[in-house]
Amino acid sequence: AENAEKAEENEEIMTAADLRRQLDAVFLVDSAASCFFGVCFLLVPHGSLESVLGGYNHDAHELLRLYGCLRIAMGWIIFHLRSVDDGRFRRSVCEALFVCYMLQSIAVLRAQFTERSNFVNWIAISILGSMGLAYGRFRFGNGGQLIKVYELPSKMSSDF
């Protein structure tokens, strides 16, 4: 009976370790995508923006550049978050990113059905919604009982 309990405990630890690696993979994908899109937004030429907006708007261009800077910073932070072992902090980040990505996808969805309807919006809605659901899975999945994923030591992930 004692061996069965130890085996069950080891299996639970393995599952938690797998979940930790999955969350770290989500962090890695998010950080890479954030940096990529951030650089793209920061360096977008006037002509490309003009074709999307139907005319050049300096304020919109500056806002896109500022958003690009924010995405690069978020990518950098999320990349380094993979080695953080503080469970409460990682859980809070998952909650915040879940809300952030879901609100962004709702904002783009609203734009899609109001004034500026285009195919790019559907791509953005899909990407933002998927990232939000990925973070929501770790925070709220299994009735919120995936908490152990936050409390494993970082030796399970790549230290930086």
C-alpha positions as CSV (number, residue, x, y, z in Angstrom):
1,A,0.0,0.0,0.0
2,E,2.9,2.3,0.8
3,N,4.5,1.7,-2.5
4,A,1.2,2.4,-4.3
5,E,1.0,5.7,-2.5
6,K,4.5,6.6,-3.5
7,A,3.9,5.6,-7.1
8,E,0.8,7.8,-7.2
9,E,2.7,10.7,-5.7
10,N,5.5,10.3,-8.2
11,E,2.9,10.2,-11.1
12,E,1.3,13.4,-9.7
13,I,4.8,15.1,-9.6
14,M,5.5,14.0,-13.2
15,T,2.2,15.4,-14.3
16,A,2.9,18.7,-12.5
17,A,6.4,18.8,-14.0
18,D,4.8,18.2,-17.5
19,L,2.4,21.1,-16.8
20,R,5.3,23.3,-15.7
21,R,7.1,22.6,-19.0
22,Q,3.9,23.3,-20.9
23,L,3.4,26.6,-19.2
24,D,7.0,27.5,-19.8
25,A,6.4,26.6,-23.5
26,V,3.4,28.9,-23.6
27,F,5.6,31.6,-22.1
28,L,8.3,31.0,-24.7
29,V,5.8,31.1,-27.6
30,D,4.2,34.2,-26.2
31,S,7.6,36.0,-25.7
32,A,8.7,35.1,-29.3
33,A,5.5,36.2,-30.8
34,S,5.4,39.4,-28.7
35,C,8.9,40.3,-29.8
36,F,8.3,39.5,-33.4
37,F,5.1,41.5,-33.7
38,G,6.6,44.3,-31.6
39,V,9.5,44.7,-34.0
40,C,7.1,44.5,-37.0
41,F,4.9,47.2,-35.4
42,L,7.9,49.4,-34.5
43,L,9.3,49.2,-38.0
44,V,6.2,49.3,-40.1
45,P,6.7,51.6,-43.1
46,H,4.4,54.5,-43.9
47,G,3.2,52.9,-47.1
48,S,2.1,49.7,-45.5
49,L,0.1,51.5,-42.9
50,E,-1.4,53.8,-45.6
51,S,-2.7,50.8,-47.5
52,V,-4.3,49.3,-44.4
53,L,-5.9,52.5,-43.2
54,G,-6.8,53.9,-46.6
55,G,-4.5,56.9,-46.0
56,Y,-1.7,57.8,-43.7
57,N,-2.5,58.9,-40.2
58,H,0.6,60.1,-38.2
59,D,-1.2,59.5,-34.8
60,A,-2.1,56.0,-35.7
61,H,1.4,55.3,-36.8
62,E,2.9,56.6,-33.5
63,L,0.4,54.5,-31.5
64,L,1.3,51.4,-33.5
65,R,5.0,52.1,-32.8
66,L,4.3,52.6,-29.1
67,Y,2.3,49.3,-29.0
68,G,5.3,47.7,-30.7
69,C,7.6,48.9,-27.9
70,L,5.2,47.5,-25.3
71,R,5.0,44.1,-27.1
72,I,8.8,43.9,-27.1
73,A,9.0,44.7,-23.4
74,M,6.3,42.2,-22.6
75,G,8.1,39.6,-24.7
76,W,11.4,40.2,-22.8
77,I,9.6,40.0,-19.4
78,I,7.7,36.8,-20.3
79,F,10.9,35.2,-21.7
80,H,12.6,35.7,-18.3
81,L,9.6,34.7,-16.3
82,R,10.2,31.0,-17.2
83,S,12.9,30.8,-14.5
84,V,10.8,32.4,-11.8
85,D,9.8,29.9,-9.0
86,D,7.4,32.1,-7.0
87,G,4.1,30.4,-7.5
88,R,1.9,33.3,-6.5
89,F,3.7,35.5,-9.0
90,R,3.4,33.0,-11.9
91,R,-0.3,32.5,-11.1
92,S,-0.9,36.3,-11.0
93,V,0.9,36.7,-14.4
94,C,-1.3,33.9,-15.9
95,E,-4.4,35.7,-14.6
96,A,-3.3,39.1,-15.9
97,L,-2.3,37.7,-19.3
98,F,-5.6,35.8,-19.6
99,V,-7.6,39.0,-18.9
100,C,-5.3,41.1,-21.2
101,Y,-5.5,38.8,-24.2
102,M,-9.2,38.2,-23.8
103,L,-9.9,42.0,-23.6
104,Q,-7.7,42.6,-26.6
105,S,-9.6,39.9,-28.6
106,I,-12.9,41.4,-27.6
107,A,-11.8,44.9,-28.6
108,V,-10.7,43.6,-32.1
109,L,-13.9,41.6,-32.4
110,R,-15.8,44.8,-31.7
111,A,-13.8,46.6,-34.4
112,Q,-14.5,43.8,-36.8
113,F,-18.3,44.2,-36.4
114,T,-18.4,48.0,-36.2
115,E,-16.3,50.2,-38.5
116,R,-13.1,48.5,-39.8
117,S,-14.0,45.0,-41.0
118,N,-11.1,43.1,-42.6
119,F,-9.3,39.7,-42.7
120,V,-6.4,40.9,-40.5
121,N,-8.9,41.4,-37.6
122,W,-9.9,37.7,-37.8
123,I,-6.2,36.7,-37.6
124,A,-5.7,39.0,-34.6
125,I,-8.8,37.7,-32.9
126,S,-7.6,34.1,-33.3
127,I,-4.1,34.8,-32.0
128,L,-5.2,36.9,-29.1
129,G,-8.0,34.6,-28.1
130,S,-5.8,31.5,-28.3
131,M,-3.2,33.1,-26.1
132,G,-5.8,34.1,-23.6
133,L,-7.3,30.6,-23.5
134,A,-3.8,29.1,-23.1
135,Y,-3.2,31.2,-20.0
136,G,-6.8,30.6,-18.8
137,R,-6.2,26.9,-19.0
138,F,-3.3,27.0,-16.6
139,R,-5.1,29.4,-14.2
140,F,-8.6,28.0,-14.2
141,G,-8.2,24.5,-15.7
142,N,-9.3,21.5,-13.7
143,G,-11.3,23.8,-11.4
144,G,-8.3,25.9,-10.6
145,Q,-6.4,22.9,-9.3
146,L,-3.5,23.2,-11.7
147,I,-1.8,25.4,-9.0
148,K,1.1,22.9,-8.5
149,V,2.4,23.9,-11.9
150,Y,3.5,27.2,-10.3
151,E,5.3,25.8,-7.4
152,L,7.8,23.5,-9.0
153,P,11.5,24.5,-8.9
154,S,12.8,26.1,-12.1
155,K,15.3,23.2,-12.6
156,M,12.4,21.7,-14.6
157,S,12.7,24.6,-17.0
158,S,15.6,26.2,-18.6
159,D,17.4,28.6,-16.3
160,F,18.7,31.8,-17.8
